[in-house]
Amino acid sequence: MTVTVLVADDEPLVIGAITAILATGESAIDVVATAEDGQEAIDAIRVHRPQVALLDIRMPRLTGPEVVAAVTSDPALSGVRCVMLTTFADDHHLASSIFAGATGYLLKSMPPDQIRAGVHQAAAGQMPVAPAVIQRLVTQHAASVAAGEHRLRRLTPRERDVLTRIANGRSNAEIARELYVSEGTVKTHVAAILHKLGLRDRTQAAIAAYELGLVRPGAHPYTVAGEGSEVLMMCRPAETAAHRVRRILPTCRLLSSSSWAARTCSMG
């Protein structure tokens, strides 16, 4: 089946080159409209309703991500898949495009057959991304993980425990009660955490806990729910955690065992 496409770029020569690329071979792609600025692209999309809109990042009047945002916010254009086709492989443009609702990110430097394949993938509901962009993201993610692990190794197990509880909104007094230590001891741990991680206050500490992977968004490992429900508790060490949990709750089923033990505790 032929895929209908709009090509938007502020350079007429680029539009001509992309149109020629899409028309070659047995790709079954039909360029139904072109545009040289963002507003013109939106107007053409509303008239022609292409299956795929190939958009440059930087265009007059409206940028590519702004065009994407306008398209994705219009229910009448829900069938249009917006794919960025640009020379920029940097994180800022990628993030702004994906945040706006783009379903793909291709580079003009890609081989013609990969560009055509990306158009078909987008029309099929997939998310085509240039291999160079994927490689950059994988490399940066690996570097980020390594850096996070290095920072975490600066903390003792108890300091990690305290940092996790800070991220979950616990006050020093609450942390002291939960860990069976004095509030002064907690303050000492907090000061050590701030110093070792180069942080200014508890707010930065909470953010760091999420960035370092100690806490996942939406997870509240220390929140005890209502009677009869199950709660997830992150404890350390395993033996001490089991002992403390059993003093509070009648039953405790061990899920996994490590320096940080995950347990599902059922309130009878």
LOMIFI-371864 format. One line per 4 residues: their letters; for each residue x, y, z of N, C-alpha, C. Coordinates in Angstrom, 1 decimal. Last residue first. Example, Ala and Ser with C-alpha at 12.3 -4.5 7.8 and 13.67 -1.06 7.14 Angstrom:
! residues 2
SA = 12.8 -2.2 7.1 13.7 -1.1 7.1 12.9 0.0 7.9  13.2 -5.7 7.8 12.3 -4.5 7.8 13.2 -3.3 7.8
***
This chain:
! residues 268
GMSC = -2.1 -9.2 58.6 -3.2 -10.1 58.9 -4.1 -9.4 59.8  -0.4 -7.9 55.9 -1.0 -7.5 57.2 -2.2 -8.4 57.5  2.4 -9.1 54.4 0.9 -9.2 54.4 0.4 -8.9 55.8  5.1 -7.9 52.5 4.6 -8.2 53.9 3.1 -8.1 53.9
TRAA = 7.6 -8.8 50.5 6.2 -8.5 50.5 5.6 -8.9 51.8  10.8 -7.4 50.3 9.9 -8.3 50.9 8.5 -7.8 50.7  14.1 -7.4 49.2 12.8 -6.9 48.9 11.8 -7.9 49.5  17.1 -6.3 50.7 16.2 -7.4 50.5 14.8 -6.8 50.2
WSSS = 20.4 -5.6 49.9 19.1 -4.9 50.0 18.0 -6.0 49.7  22.0 -7.7 49.8 22.4 -6.7 50.7 21.2 -5.8 50.9  19.5 -10.2 49.3 20.7 -9.6 48.9 21.1 -8.6 50.0  16.8 -12.2 48.3 17.8 -11.9 49.4 19.1 -11.4 48.8
SLLR = 13.3 -11.9 47.7 14.7 -12.1 47.3 15.6 -11.7 48.4  10.9 -12.4 49.2 10.9 -12.4 47.8 12.3 -12.6 47.2  9.6 -13.7 52.1 10.8 -13.3 51.5 10.7 -13.5 50.0  6.8 -12.6 53.8 7.2 -13.6 52.8 8.4 -13.0 52.1
CTPL = 5.7 -12.4 57.0 6.5 -11.7 56.1 7.1 -12.7 55.1  3.1 -11.6 59.5 3.8 -12.5 58.5 4.6 -11.7 57.6  2.5 -9.6 61.4 2.4 -11.0 61.7 3.2 -11.9 60.8  4.6 -6.8 61.9 3.6 -7.5 61.1 3.6 -9.0 61.4
IRRV = 6.5 -6.1 63.8 5.5 -5.2 63.5 4.3 -5.9 62.8  8.3 -8.1 64.1 7.9 -7.5 65.3 6.7 -6.5 65.1  8.9 -8.6 61.4 8.1 -9.6 62.2 7.6 -9.0 63.5  10.6 -6.5 60.8 9.3 -6.6 60.2 8.4 -7.5 61.0
RHAA = 12.9 -7.1 62.3 12.1 -5.8 62.6 10.7 -5.9 62.0  13.8 -9.5 61.2 13.4 -9.4 62.6 12.5 -8.2 62.9  14.2 -8.7 58.6 13.2 -9.7 58.9 12.8 -9.6 60.3  16.3 -6.8 58.9 15.0 -6.4 58.4 13.9 -7.4 58.7
TEAP = 18.4 -8.4 59.9 17.8 -7.4 60.7 16.5 -7.0 60.2  18.8 -10.0 57.6 18.5 -10.6 58.8 17.8 -9.6 59.8  19.4 -8.2 55.5 18.2 -9.0 55.4 17.8 -9.6 56.7  20.3 -4.8 56.8 20.5 -6.1 56.1 19.3 -7.0 56.1
RCMM = 17.6 -3.4 54.9 19.0 -3.8 54.9 19.5 -3.8 56.4  14.7 -3.3 52.7 15.3 -3.4 54.0 16.8 -3.8 53.9  11.8 -2.1 51.5 13.2 -2.3 51.1 14.0 -2.2 52.4  8.6 -3.4 51.2 9.6 -2.8 52.1 11.0 -3.1 51.6
LVES = 5.4 -3.0 50.0 6.7 -3.4 49.7 7.7 -2.7 50.6  2.4 -4.4 51.3 3.3 -3.3 51.2 4.6 -3.8 50.8  -1.1 -5.3 50.9 0.3 -5.7 50.9 1.2 -4.4 50.7  -3.9 -5.0 53.2 -3.2 -4.9 52.0 -1.8 -5.3 52.1
GEGA = -5.0 -5.2 55.8 -5.3 -6.2 54.8 -4.6 -6.1 53.5  -5.1 -1.8 56.4 -5.2 -3.1 56.9 -5.6 -4.1 55.8  -3.2 0.4 54.1 -4.2 0.1 55.1 -4.3 -1.4 55.4  0.4 0.5 53.7 -1.0 0.7 53.3 -1.9 0.3 54.4
VTYP = 3.3 2.1 54.4 2.5 0.9 54.9 1.1 1.3 54.6  6.0 3.0 52.5 4.6 3.3 52.8 3.8 2.1 53.2  8.5 2.5 51.5 8.3 2.5 53.0 6.9 2.9 53.4  8.5 2.6 48.7 8.8 1.4 49.4 8.6 1.4 50.9
HAGP = 6.8 3.8 46.5 6.9 4.3 47.8 7.2 3.1 48.7  7.1 4.8 43.1 7.3 3.7 44.1 7.5 4.3 45.5  6.9 7.0 41.4 5.7 6.2 41.7 5.8 5.1 42.7  10.2 6.6 40.2 9.0 7.4 40.3 7.7 6.6 40.5
RVLG = 12.4 4.7 42.3 11.7 4.8 41.0 10.5 5.7 41.2  15.5 5.2 43.9 14.0 5.3 44.0 13.5 5.5 42.6  18.0 4.9 43.1 17.7 4.3 44.4 16.2 4.3 44.5  18.9 6.1 40.7 18.2 4.8 40.6 17.8 4.2 42.0
LEYA = 20.1 8.5 40.6 21.0 7.4 40.9 20.3 6.1 40.9  17.8 10.1 40.4 18.8 10.1 39.3 19.7 8.9 39.4  16.6 9.8 42.9 16.0 9.3 41.7 16.9 9.2 40.6  18.6 10.8 44.6 18.2 9.5 44.8 17.5 8.9 43.6
AIAA = 18.7 13.5 43.7 19.9 12.6 43.4 19.5 11.1 43.6  16.4 14.5 44.8 16.5 14.4 43.3 17.6 13.4 43.0  17.0 14.3 47.5 15.9 13.5 47.0 16.0 13.4 45.5  19.2 16.1 47.6 19.4 14.7 47.9 18.3 13.9 47.4
QTRD = 17.9 18.5 47.0 18.9 18.0 46.0 19.2 16.5 46.3  16.5 18.6 49.4 15.8 18.6 48.1 16.7 18.0 47.0  18.4 18.8 51.4 17.6 17.6 51.3 16.9 17.5 49.9  21.3 20.5 49.9 20.2 20.3 50.9 19.4 19.0 50.6
RLGL = 23.5 20.3 48.2 23.4 21.5 49.1 22.3 21.2 50.2  26.1 17.8 47.5 24.7 18.4 47.5 24.6 19.5 48.5  28.2 16.0 47.1 28.3 17.4 46.7 27.0 18.1 46.5  28.2 13.5 48.1 27.6 13.7 46.8 27.6 15.1 46.3
KHLI = 29.4 13.9 50.6 30.0 12.9 49.7 29.5 13.1 48.3  27.7 15.8 51.9 29.1 16.1 51.6 29.7 15.2 50.5  25.2 14.5 52.0 25.3 15.8 51.3 26.8 16.1 50.9  25.9 12.3 53.6 25.4 12.2 52.3 25.6 13.4 51.4
AAVH = 26.7 13.5 56.0 27.7 12.8 55.2 27.2 12.6 53.8  24.3 14.6 56.8 25.4 15.5 56.5 26.5 14.8 55.7  22.8 12.3 57.2 22.4 13.2 56.2 23.5 14.2 55.8  24.2 11.1 59.3 24.2 10.4 58.0 23.8 11.4 56.9
TKVT = 23.7 13.1 61.3 25.1 12.8 60.9 25.1 12.1 59.5  21.0 12.8 61.5 21.5 14.1 61.0 23.0 13.9 60.6  20.9 10.2 62.6 20.3 10.5 61.3 20.9 11.8 60.7  21.9 10.8 65.1 22.6 9.8 64.2 22.2 10.0 62.8
GESV = 19.9 12.4 66.2 21.3 12.9 65.9 22.1 12.1 65.0  17.9 10.6 66.5 17.7 11.6 65.4 19.1 12.3 65.1  19.1 7.2 66.9 18.7 8.6 67.4 18.6 9.5 66.2  17.4 4.3 65.5 18.6 5.1 65.9 18.2 6.5 66.4
YLER = 15.6 2.7 64.2 15.9 2.5 65.6 17.2 3.1 66.0  14.6 3.3 61.7 15.9 2.6 61.8 16.4 2.3 63.2  12.2 4.6 62.3 12.2 3.4 61.4 13.5 2.6 61.5  13.0 6.8 63.9 12.1 5.8 64.4 12.2 4.5 63.6
AIEA = 14.7 8.2 62.0 15.2 7.7 63.3 14.4 6.6 63.9  12.8 8.9 60.1 13.9 8.0 59.7 14.5 7.3 61.0  11.3 10.7 61.6 10.7 9.5 61.1 11.7 8.4 60.7  13.2 12.7 62.1 12.5 12.0 63.2 11.9 10.7 62.8
NSRG = 13.8 13.6 59.5 14.8 12.9 60.3 14.2 12.1 61.5  11.0 12.6 57.4 11.8 13.5 58.1 12.8 12.8 58.9  10.6 11.2 54.1 10.7 11.0 55.5 11.5 12.1 56.2  10.3 11.2 51.3 9.6 12.2 52.1 9.7 12.1 53.6
NAIR = 11.8 9.5 49.8 10.4 9.1 50.0 9.7 10.0 51.0  14.3 10.5 50.0 13.6 10.7 48.7 12.1 10.3 48.8  14.9 9.7 52.6 14.7 11.1 52.3 13.9 11.3 51.0  15.1 6.9 52.0 14.0 7.4 52.9 13.8 8.9 52.7
TLVD = 17.5 6.9 50.5 16.2 6.4 50.0 15.0 6.9 50.7  19.3 7.9 52.5 19.0 8.7 51.3 17.7 8.2 50.6  19.3 5.8 54.3 18.8 7.1 54.7 18.4 7.9 53.5  20.5 3.8 52.6 19.2 3.6 53.2 18.5 4.9 53.6
RERP = 22.9 5.0 52.1 22.0 4.7 51.0 20.6 4.5 51.5  23.9 4.9 54.7 23.7 6.2 54.1 22.8 6.0 52.9  24.2 2.1 55.1 23.3 2.9 55.9 22.9 4.2 55.3  26.2 1.5 53.1 24.9 1.0 53.0 23.8 1.7 53.8
TLRR = 27.9 4.6 52.4 27.8 3.4 53.1 26.4 2.8 52.9  28.9 6.1 49.2 28.0 6.0 50.4 28.1 4.7 51.1  30.4 5.9 47.0 30.9 6.8 48.0 30.1 6.6 49.3  28.9 4.4 45.3 30.0 3.7 46.0 30.6 4.5 47.1
LRHE = 27.4 6.2 44.0 26.8 5.5 45.0 27.8 4.7 45.9  29.2 7.2 42.0 28.8 8.1 43.1 28.2 7.3 44.3  29.4 4.9 40.4 30.6 5.4 41.1 30.2 6.3 42.2  26.8 4.7 39.5 27.3 3.6 40.4 28.6 4.1 41.1
GAAV = 26.7 7.0 37.9 25.8 6.8 39.1 26.3 5.8 40.0  28.6 6.4 35.9 28.8 7.5 36.8 28.0 7.4 38.1  27.3 4.2 34.7 28.6 4.0 35.4 28.9 5.2 36.3  25.0 5.5 33.8 24.9 4.4 34.7 26.2 4.2 35.5
SAAH = 26.2 7.3 31.9 25.4 7.8 33.1 25.3 6.7 34.2  27.3 5.5 30.1 28.2 6.4 30.9 27.5 7.0 32.1  25.0 4.3 29.1 26.0 3.5 29.8 26.9 4.4 30.6  23.8 6.6 28.0 23.1 5.9 29.1 24.1 5.0 29.8
QTVL = 25.6 7.2 26.0 25.4 8.2 27.1 24.7 7.5 28.2  25.4 4.9 24.4 26.7 5.3 24.9 26.5 6.2 26.1  22.7 5.0 23.6 23.2 3.9 24.4 24.5 4.2 25.1  22.6 7.5 22.2 21.8 7.3 23.4 22.3 6.1 24.3
RQIV = 24.3 6.9 20.1 24.6 8.0 21.0 23.9 7.8 22.3  23.0 4.8 18.9 24.3 4.6 19.4 24.7 5.7 20.4  20.7 6.2 18.1 20.6 5.1 19.0 21.9 4.8 19.7  21.8 8.0 16.2 21.1 8.5 17.4 21.0 7.4 18.5
APAV = 22.7 6.2 14.3 23.6 7.1 14.9 23.1 7.7 16.2  20.2 5.0 13.4 21.2 4.2 14.1 22.2 5.1 14.9  17.3 6.9 13.8 18.5 6.8 13.1 19.5 6.0 14.0  14.2 5.3 14.4 15.2 6.2 14.9 16.6 5.9 14.2
PMQG = 10.7 4.8 14.0 12.1 4.8 13.4 13.0 5.8 14.0  8.4 3.2 15.6 9.2 4.4 15.9 10.6 4.4 15.3  5.4 2.1 14.0 6.6 1.9 14.7 7.3 3.3 14.9  3.1 2.4 12.4 3.0 2.6 13.8 4.2 2.3 14.6
AAAQ = 3.5 2.3 9.7 3.0 1.1 10.3 2.9 1.2 11.8  4.6 4.8 9.2 3.2 4.6 8.8 2.6 3.3 9.4  7.2 4.2 10.2 6.3 5.2 10.9 4.9 5.0 10.5  8.1 2.4 8.3 8.0 2.0 9.7 7.0 3.0 10.5
HVGA = 8.1 4.0 6.0 7.2 2.8 6.1 7.0 2.4 7.6  10.2 5.8 6.8 8.8 6.3 6.5 7.8 5.1 6.6  12.3 4.1 7.1 11.8 4.8 8.2 10.4 5.3 8.0  12.8 3.3 4.4 12.3 2.3 5.4 11.7 2.9 6.6
RIQD = 13.7 5.7 3.4 12.4 5.1 2.9 11.9 4.1 3.9  16.1 5.9 4.9 15.0 6.9 5.0 13.7 6.4 4.5  17.4 3.6 4.0 17.0 3.7 5.4 16.0 4.8 5.6  17.8 4.3 1.3 17.0 3.1 1.6 16.5 3.1 3.1
PPMS = 19.6 6.5 1.5 18.2 6.6 1.0 17.3 5.5 1.4  21.5 6.7 4.6 21.3 6.2 3.2 19.9 6.2 2.8  21.5 9.8 6.4 21.2 8.4 6.3 21.2 7.9 4.9  21.6 12.5 6.6 22.8 11.8 6.2 22.6 10.3 6.1
KLLY = 19.3 13.3 7.8 19.4 13.5 6.4 20.6 12.8 5.8  18.0 11.1 10.3 19.0 12.0 9.8 19.1 12.1 8.3  15.0 10.8 12.2 15.9 10.3 11.2 16.8 11.5 10.8  12.8 9.8 14.5 13.9 10.8 14.4 14.9 10.2 13.4
GTAG = 9.3 9.5 15.4 10.5 9.0 14.8 11.6 10.2 14.7  7.1 10.7 16.4 7.2 9.2 16.5 8.4 8.7 15.8  6.8 13.5 18.6 7.3 12.9 17.3 7.4 11.4 17.5  5.9 15.0 20.8 5.1 13.9 20.3 5.5 13.2 19.0
AFIS = 7.5 16.6 22.3 6.4 17.2 21.5 5.4 16.2 21.0  9.4 14.9 23.2 8.5 15.4 24.1 7.2 16.0 23.4  10.7 14.4 20.8 10.0 13.3 21.4 9.0 13.8 22.4  11.8 17.0 20.4 11.0 16.4 19.4 10.1 15.3 20.0
SALH = 13.4 17.5 22.7 12.3 18.4 22.4 11.3 17.8 21.4  15.2 15.3 22.4 14.3 15.4 23.5 13.1 16.3 23.2  16.6 16.0 20.0 15.9 14.8 20.1 14.8 14.8 21.2  17.7 18.5 20.7 16.7 18.4 19.6 15.9 17.1 19.7
HDDA = 19.4 17.7 22.8 18.4 18.7 23.0 17.3 18.6 21.9  21.2 15.7 21.8 20.1 15.4 22.7 19.0 16.4 22.8  21.8 15.8 18.2 22.1 16.1 19.6 20.9 15.9 20.5  21.8 15.6 15.5 21.7 14.3 16.2 21.9 14.6 17.7
FTTL = 20.6 17.3 12.8 21.0 17.4 14.2 20.7 16.1 14.9  19.5 17.3 10.3 20.9 17.1 10.4 21.4 17.0 11.8  16.3 15.5 10.0 17.2 16.7 10.3 18.7 16.3 10.2  13.2 14.8 10.3 14.3 14.5 9.4 15.2 15.6 9.4
MVCR = 10.8 13.5 12.6 11.8 14.5 12.3 12.9 14.0 11.3  7.6 12.6 11.9 8.9 12.1 12.0 9.9 13.2 11.7  4.3 12.1 12.8 5.3 13.1 12.6 6.7 12.5 12.9  1.5 10.7 11.4 2.7 10.3 12.2 3.8 11.3 11.8
VGSL = -1.9 11.2 11.6 -0.7 11.7 11.0 0.5 11.3 11.9  -4.3 10.6 12.8 -3.7 9.6 11.9 -2.4 10.0 11.3  -5.1 12.8 14.2 -4.6 11.6 15.0 -3.9 10.6 14.1  -6.2 15.1 13.5 -5.0 14.7 12.8 -4.3 13.5 13.5
APDS = -8.4 15.7 15.1 -8.6 15.4 13.7 -7.4 14.9 12.9  -7.2 16.3 17.5 -7.8 15.0 17.3 -8.1 14.7 15.9  -4.3 18.0 17.9 -5.5 18.1 17.1 -6.1 16.7 16.9  -1.9 17.6 19.1 -3.0 18.2 20.0 -4.3 18.3 19.2
TVAA = -0.2 16.8 17.1 -0.6 15.8 18.1 -1.7 16.3 19.0  0.1 19.2 15.7 -0.5 18.1 15.1 -1.1 17.1 16.1  1.4 20.9 17.5 0.1 21.3 16.9 -0.6 20.1 16.4  3.8 19.4 18.0 2.8 19.7 19.1 1.5 20.1 18.6
VVEP = 4.9 19.5 15.4 4.5 18.2 16.0 3.5 18.4 17.1  5.4 22.2 15.2 4.5 21.6 14.3 4.0 20.3 14.8  7.4 22.4 17.2 6.1 23.1 17.4 5.0 22.6 16.4  9.4 20.8 16.1 8.7 20.3 17.3 7.4 21.1 17.6
GTLR = 10.1 22.6 13.9 9.5 21.2 13.7 8.8 20.7 14.9  8.9 26.0 14.5 9.9 24.9 14.4 9.2 23.6 14.2  7.4 28.5 12.5 7.2 27.5 13.6 8.3 26.4 13.4  8.9 30.6 11.2 7.5 30.8 11.7 7.3 29.8 12.8
PMRI = 11.3 28.5 9.6 10.7 29.8 9.9 9.3 29.6 10.4  12.8 25.6 11.3 12.1 26.2 10.1 11.5 27.5 10.5  14.6 23.0 12.4 14.6 24.5 12.3 13.9 24.9 11.1  13.9 20.3 11.8 13.9 20.8 13.2 13.7 22.3 13.1
DLLA = 11.7 19.1 9.2 13.0 19.6 9.7 12.8 20.2 11.1  9.6 16.3 9.0 9.7 17.6 9.4 11.2 18.0 9.7  7.3 14.4 7.3 8.7 14.5 7.5 9.1 15.9 7.8  4.4 12.8 8.2 5.0 14.2 8.0 6.4 14.2 8.3
VQPR = 2.4 10.3 7.0 3.6 10.6 7.6 4.0 12.0 7.2  -0.1 10.3 5.8 0.1 9.3 6.8 1.4 9.7 7.6  -1.6 13.6 5.3 -0.7 12.5 5.0 -0.5 11.5 6.1  -3.8 15.6 4.9 -3.9 14.5 5.9 -2.9 13.3 5.5
HVRI = -4.2 17.9 3.4 -3.8 16.6 2.7 -3.9 15.4 3.6  -4.9 19.9 5.2 -5.6 19.8 3.9 -5.4 18.4 3.4  -3.3 19.7 7.4 -4.7 19.7 7.6 -5.5 19.5 6.3  -0.8 19.8 6.2 -1.2 18.6 6.9 -2.7 18.6 7.0
ADIA = -0.8 22.5 5.3 -0.8 21.4 4.3 -1.2 20.1 4.9  -0.7 23.8 7.8 -1.8 24.1 6.8 -1.9 22.9 5.8  1.8 22.9 8.8 0.5 22.6 9.5 -0.7 22.7 8.5  3.5 24.0 6.8 3.4 22.5 7.0 2.1 22.2 7.7
EQGD = 3.2 26.7 7.2 2.8 26.1 5.9 2.6 24.6 6.0  4.4 26.9 9.7 3.0 27.2 9.5 2.4 26.6 8.2  7.1 26.2 9.1 6.3 25.4 10.0 4.8 25.6 9.8  8.0 26.2 5.6 8.1 26.7 6.9 7.0 26.0 7.8
EATA = 7.8 24.9 3.2 9.0 25.5 3.5 9.1 26.3 4.8  6.4 21.8 2.2 6.2 23.1 2.9 7.6 23.6 3.2  4.4 19.6 0.1 5.7 20.0 0.6 5.4 21.4 1.3  2.5 16.6 -0.5 2.6 18.0 -0.3 4.0 18.3 0.3
VVDI = 2.6 13.9 -1.2 1.4 14.6 -1.6 1.5 16.1 -1.3  4.7 11.6 -2.2 4.8 12.9 -1.6 3.6 13.7 -2.1  4.3 8.2 -1.7 3.8 9.3 -2.5 3.8 10.6 -1.8  5.9 5.2 -2.0 5.7 6.4 -1.2 5.3 7.5 -2.1
ASEG = 6.9 2.6 -2.8 5.5 2.9 -2.7 5.2 4.1 -1.7  9.5 1.8 -3.3 9.2 2.1 -1.9 7.7 2.4 -1.7  11.2 0.8 -5.3 9.8 0.2 -5.2 9.3 0.5 -3.8  13.0 3.7 -6.5 12.9 2.3 -6.1 11.4 1.8 -6.1
TALI = 12.1 7.1 -5.5 12.9 6.0 -6.2 12.7 4.6 -5.7  10.8 8.9 -4.0 10.1 8.4 -5.2 10.9 7.3 -5.9  12.4 9.6 -1.9 11.2 8.8 -1.6 10.6 8.2 -2.8  14.4 11.0 -3.3 14.8 9.8 -2.6 13.5 8.9 -2.4
ATIA = 12.9 13.2 -4.2 13.5 12.3 -5.2 13.8 10.9 -4.5  12.3 14.4 -1.8 11.2 13.9 -2.6 11.7 12.9 -3.7  14.9 15.1 -1.0 14.1 14.1 -0.2 13.0 13.5 -1.0  15.5 17.0 -3.0 16.3 15.8 -2.8 15.6 14.7 -2.0
GIVL = 13.5 19.0 -2.6 13.7 18.3 -3.9 14.4 17.0 -3.7  14.1 19.8 0.0 12.8 19.2 -0.3 12.9 18.4 -1.6  16.7 20.8 -0.5 16.5 19.6 0.4 15.2 19.0 0.1  16.1 23.0 -2.0 16.9 21.9 -2.6 16.8 20.6 -1.8
PEDD = 14.6 24.6 -0.3 13.9 24.0 -1.4 14.7 22.8 -2.0  14.7 24.6 3.1 15.6 24.6 2.0 15.0 23.9 0.8  13.1 24.2 5.2 13.2 25.5 4.8 14.1 25.7 3.6  10.7 21.5 4.9 12.1 21.9 5.1 12.2 23.3 4.6
AVLV = 8.6 18.8 4.9 8.7 20.2 5.2 10.2 20.5 5.6  6.6 16.6 3.1 8.0 16.9 3.4 8.1 18.4 3.7  4.2 14.1 3.7 4.5 15.6 3.5 5.9 15.8 3.9  3.0 11.1 2.1 4.0 11.8 2.9 4.0 13.3 2.6
TVTM = 1.4 8.0 2.0 1.3 9.4 1.7 2.2 10.2 2.6  2.3 4.8 0.8 2.3 5.7 2.0 2.3 7.2 1.5  0.5 2.2 -0.8 1.3 3.5 -0.9 1.1 4.3 0.4  0.8 -1.2 0.0 0.0 0.0 0.0 0.9 1.3 0.0
***
